[in-house]
């Protein structure tokens, strides 16, 4: 009897799940399996949002609280939009944010208040959760199946450093030796992926329209110290033809130093952007992240930027309406490109220039980001929960046979609305 009860209600060993299937599939391909799985999860989440949750209230409230996505995840949106065939979904999401900005920012102080995000980037939270789950599953598989220690896939250095918190010493040492061997045999592009992490999904435009982003990109390109670059700047400089050292990139990413202030290219870009803002006379093309910096420096720019944002909002509405079969007319070039233009305004055109607040090291599930991630989850759960619907108060009106017409007063809306229900019990 005791054995039966233990079997029915006792603790059970952890079994394989869909995480195991995805991880085993990724381990059969060369490259870092964790980078591939995290990036694929980000794209799947974006495709789901654009395909079926564009008009969901929780999606809108989460984006409104975070003020969009961080710079890295903003430029993954075009890839997801192409896969979901939904650029109009992008226009719908960000047109609501822009409308809320224009409605709320009636003065410079209110504009600056709106430009302060109340929550972190929701996709950074997804990346942290995904990396944490797959790292734990990877450590379990390494302990249960020793043959996987010689799989074709080898983790990158940042994920290898994060794996040390989950795996036993023997399994971790075997993966470290394989990572060293793979790094010694890697080519230029694979060496960047091994040291700094895989290439982020999507990329910002090569020619920035925001003058502060343009100055930040030029300063990052001229950065002499390339030993501890963040992942975004490592790939940006590599694509521009720079020789990147990245000898300390893996350790810096594992401790969170490369994400933000520790990256020399991020520091150089921030200094160049601040100097550019001091010398600017107008700001109609500033991205919203650098517009916030201008407002914090006491530069009253609302009258200069609001007309340009209003025109962008009108272009977005017309582009969104063009998906309706009743639409007539021809879209202009600005209207066709409006959904990409609004991404540049909210996400910025240089690393770290987004209006949304990123979670440093979210793709690597950094230990230092654990408290930040938990705080971000609390913020998102607080702001993304739809408000409870007010209970309507009504009275039965004279009705035709078989129906009941109820005049309803909604406490959240002006006026009244009528609804018709089938009569019950009559």
RAMO-V661583 format. One record per backbone hydrogen bond with DSSP energy under -1.0 kcal/mol. NH is the residue of the N-H (numbers start at 0). CO is the residue of the C=O. E is the energy in kcal/mol with one decimal. If there is no record, write none. Layout:
BEGIN
nh->NH co->CO e->E
nh->NH co->CO e->E
END
This chain:
BEGIN
nh->4 co->0 e->-2.6
nh->5 co->1 e->-2.6
nh->6 co->2 e->-2.0
nh->7 co->3 e->-2.3
nh->8 co->4 e->-3.2
nh->9 co->5 e->-1.4
nh->20 co->16 e->-1.6
nh->21 co->17 e->-2.4
nh->22 co->18 e->-2.6
nh->23 co->19 e->-2.7
nh->24 co->20 e->-1.9
nh->25 co->21 e->-2.1
nh->26 co->22 e->-2.1
nh->28 co->25 e->-1.4
nh->35 co->31 e->-1.6
nh->36 co->32 e->-2.2
nh->37 co->33 e->-2.5
nh->38 co->34 e->-2.3
nh->39 co->35 e->-2.0
nh->40 co->36 e->-2.0
nh->41 co->37 e->-2.0
nh->42 co->38 e->-2.2
nh->43 co->39 e->-2.4
nh->44 co->40 e->-2.3
nh->45 co->41 e->-2.3
nh->46 co->42 e->-2.6
nh->47 co->43 e->-2.3
nh->48 co->44 e->-2.2
nh->49 co->45 e->-2.6
nh->50 co->46 e->-2.1
nh->51 co->47 e->-2.4
nh->52 co->48 e->-1.3
nh->59 co->55 e->-1.9
nh->60 co->56 e->-2.5
nh->61 co->57 e->-2.3
nh->62 co->58 e->-2.3
nh->63 co->59 e->-2.4
nh->64 co->60 e->-2.1
nh->65 co->61 e->-2.0
nh->66 co->62 e->-1.3
nh->67 co->62 e->-1.9
nh->73 co->69 e->-2.3
nh->74 co->70 e->-1.3
nh->76 co->73 e->-1.4
nh->79 co->75 e->-1.9
nh->80 co->76 e->-2.9
nh->81 co->77 e->-2.1
nh->82 co->78 e->-1.9
nh->83 co->79 e->-2.5
nh->85 co->80 e->-2.2
nh->89 co->85 e->-1.2
nh->90 co->86 e->-2.0
nh->91 co->87 e->-2.2
nh->92 co->88 e->-2.3
nh->93 co->89 e->-2.3
nh->94 co->90 e->-1.9
nh->95 co->91 e->-1.3
nh->96 co->92 e->-1.2
nh->97 co->93 e->-2.4
nh->98 co->94 e->-2.4
nh->99 co->95 e->-2.3
nh->100 co->96 e->-2.2
nh->101 co->97 e->-2.6
nh->102 co->98 e->-2.1
nh->103 co->99 e->-2.1
nh->104 co->100 e->-2.7
nh->105 co->103 e->-2.2
nh->110 co->106 e->-2.4
nh->111 co->107 e->-2.4
nh->112 co->108 e->-2.0
nh->113 co->109 e->-2.2
nh->114 co->110 e->-1.7
nh->115 co->112 e->-1.1
nh->117 co->64 e->-2.7
nh->118 co->64 e->-1.2
nh->120 co->356 e->-2.6
nh->124 co->120 e->-1.3
nh->125 co->121 e->-1.7
nh->126 co->122 e->-2.5
nh->127 co->123 e->-2.4
nh->128 co->124 e->-2.5
nh->129 co->125 e->-2.5
nh->130 co->126 e->-2.7
nh->131 co->127 e->-2.5
nh->132 co->128 e->-2.2
nh->133 co->129 e->-2.5
nh->134 co->130 e->-2.3
nh->135 co->131 e->-1.9
nh->136 co->132 e->-2.1
nh->137 co->133 e->-2.6
nh->138 co->134 e->-2.2
nh->139 co->135 e->-1.8
nh->140 co->136 e->-2.4
nh->141 co->137 e->-2.3
nh->142 co->138 e->-1.5
nh->143 co->139 e->-2.1
nh->144 co->140 e->-3.1
nh->147 co->144 e->-1.9
nh->148 co->145 e->-1.5
nh->149 co->146 e->-1.4
nh->150 co->147 e->-1.6
nh->152 co->26 e->-1.8
nh->153 co->30 e->-1.2
nh->156 co->193 e->-3.0
nh->159 co->155 e->-2.4
nh->160 co->156 e->-2.4
nh->161 co->157 e->-1.8
nh->162 co->158 e->-1.9
nh->164 co->161 e->-1.4
nh->165 co->162 e->-1.6
nh->166 co->162 e->-2.6
nh->171 co->167 e->-2.3
nh->172 co->168 e->-2.4
nh->173 co->169 e->-1.9
nh->174 co->170 e->-1.8
nh->175 co->171 e->-2.1
nh->176 co->172 e->-2.1
nh->177 co->173 e->-1.8
nh->178 co->174 e->-2.2
nh->179 co->175 e->-2.2
nh->180 co->176 e->-2.1
nh->181 co->177 e->-2.6
nh->182 co->178 e->-2.2
nh->183 co->179 e->-1.9
nh->184 co->180 e->-1.4
nh->190 co->186 e->-2.3
nh->191 co->187 e->-1.6
nh->192 co->188 e->-2.0
nh->193 co->189 e->-2.3
nh->194 co->190 e->-2.1
nh->195 co->191 e->-2.8
nh->196 co->192 e->-1.0
nh->213 co->209 e->-2.4
nh->214 co->210 e->-2.1
nh->215 co->211 e->-2.2
nh->216 co->212 e->-2.4
nh->217 co->213 e->-1.9
nh->218 co->214 e->-2.3
nh->219 co->215 e->-2.2
nh->220 co->216 e->-2.1
nh->221 co->217 e->-1.3
nh->222 co->219 e->-1.3
nh->233 co->229 e->-2.4
nh->234 co->230 e->-2.0
nh->235 co->231 e->-2.0
nh->236 co->232 e->-2.7
nh->237 co->233 e->-1.7
nh->238 co->234 e->-2.4
nh->239 co->235 e->-1.4
nh->240 co->237 e->-1.5
nh->241 co->236 e->-2.7
nh->245 co->225 e->-2.5
nh->247 co->226 e->-2.3
nh->251 co->247 e->-2.3
nh->252 co->248 e->-2.7
nh->253 co->249 e->-2.0
nh->254 co->250 e->-1.3
nh->256 co->251 e->-1.6
nh->257 co->251 e->-1.1
nh->259 co->257 e->-1.5
nh->266 co->262 e->-2.0
nh->267 co->263 e->-2.5
nh->268 co->264 e->-2.5
nh->269 co->265 e->-2.3
nh->270 co->266 e->-2.1
nh->271 co->267 e->-2.2
nh->272 co->268 e->-2.4
nh->273 co->269 e->-2.1
nh->274 co->270 e->-2.1
nh->275 co->271 e->-2.1
nh->276 co->272 e->-2.2
nh->277 co->273 e->-1.6
nh->278 co->274 e->-1.1
nh->287 co->344 e->-3.0
nh->290 co->286 e->-2.0
nh->291 co->287 e->-1.9
nh->292 co->288 e->-1.3
nh->293 co->289 e->-2.1
nh->294 co->290 e->-2.3
nh->295 co->291 e->-2.3
nh->296 co->292 e->-1.4
nh->297 co->294 e->-1.5
nh->298 co->293 e->-2.3
nh->300 co->298 e->-1.0
nh->304 co->300 e->-1.7
nh->305 co->301 e->-2.5
nh->308 co->304 e->-2.3
nh->309 co->305 e->-2.6
nh->310 co->306 e->-2.1
nh->311 co->307 e->-1.9
nh->312 co->308 e->-2.3
nh->313 co->309 e->-2.1
nh->314 co->310 e->-2.3
nh->315 co->311 e->-2.3
nh->316 co->312 e->-2.2
nh->317 co->313 e->-2.1
nh->318 co->314 e->-2.4
nh->319 co->315 e->-2.7
nh->320 co->316 e->-2.5
nh->321 co->317 e->-1.1
nh->322 co->319 e->-1.4
nh->323 co->320 e->-1.8
nh->326 co->323 e->-1.8
nh->335 co->331 e->-2.3
nh->336 co->332 e->-1.7
nh->340 co->336 e->-2.2
nh->341 co->337 e->-2.4
nh->343 co->339 e->-1.8
nh->344 co->340 e->-1.8
nh->345 co->341 e->-2.2
nh->346 co->342 e->-3.0
nh->347 co->343 e->-1.2
nh->352 co->349 e->-1.9
nh->354 co->345 e->-2.5
nh->361 co->358 e->-1.7
nh->363 co->360 e->-1.1
nh->364 co->361 e->-1.2
nh->365 co->360 e->-1.4
nh->369 co->366 e->-1.5
nh->372 co->368 e->-2.9
nh->373 co->369 e->-2.5
nh->374 co->370 e->-2.3
nh->375 co->371 e->-2.2
nh->376 co->372 e->-2.4
nh->377 co->373 e->-2.0
nh->378 co->374 e->-2.3
nh->379 co->375 e->-2.8
nh->380 co->376 e->-2.5
nh->381 co->377 e->-1.7
nh->382 co->378 e->-2.2
nh->383 co->379 e->-2.6
nh->392 co->408 e->-1.2
nh->396 co->404 e->-2.3
nh->402 co->399 e->-1.6
nh->403 co->420 e->-2.9
nh->405 co->418 e->-2.1
nh->406 co->394 e->-1.5
nh->407 co->416 e->-2.1
nh->408 co->392 e->-1.8
nh->412 co->409 e->-1.2
nh->416 co->407 e->-2.1
nh->418 co->405 e->-1.7
nh->420 co->403 e->-2.3
nh->422 co->401 e->-1.4
END
